[in-house]
Amino acid sequence: MIRYATENDFELLNKYDKHICETELRECIKAKRILIMFNGESFIGWLRFNLFWDNIPFMNMLYFLEDYREKGYGSQLASFWEQEMKKSKYNIVLTSTKSNEQAQFFYRRIGYVDCGSLLLPNEPLEIILLKNIV
């Protein structure tokens, strides 16, 4: 099952998502910018997004608990999100990953293409990826 997170999910998400402060996590929940996924009754992962330039959906985080990785759940959750963005009349979506991470190969496999990069001091190259969802 996939659904938008609610305030009741705050403690659960806060336990696992260490890339965001509590205040921002609450704001993302309130804005319906987090999707959570379950396998039966078990929480298995989430997708958090925002809007790049205030008008392009940008997937900030796609994360699954260790036991649920490489089982097709990432493709399912990303596809669900893309369909939600399409229903909201968006034509493209973005995400990014570091050049030293395996996630780049996953995103390319599900239809994302490289469209740019960002180089921050003392960090690997951040690859920006785009997918046309029309």
Secondary structure, DSSP 8 states (H G I E B T S, - for coil): -EEE--GGGHHHHHHH-TTS-HHHHHHHHHTT-EEEEEETTEEEEEEEEEEETTTEEEEEEEEE-GGGTTSSHHHHHHHHHHHHHHHTT--EEEEEEETTSTHHHHHHHTT-EEEEEE--TTS--EEEEEEE--
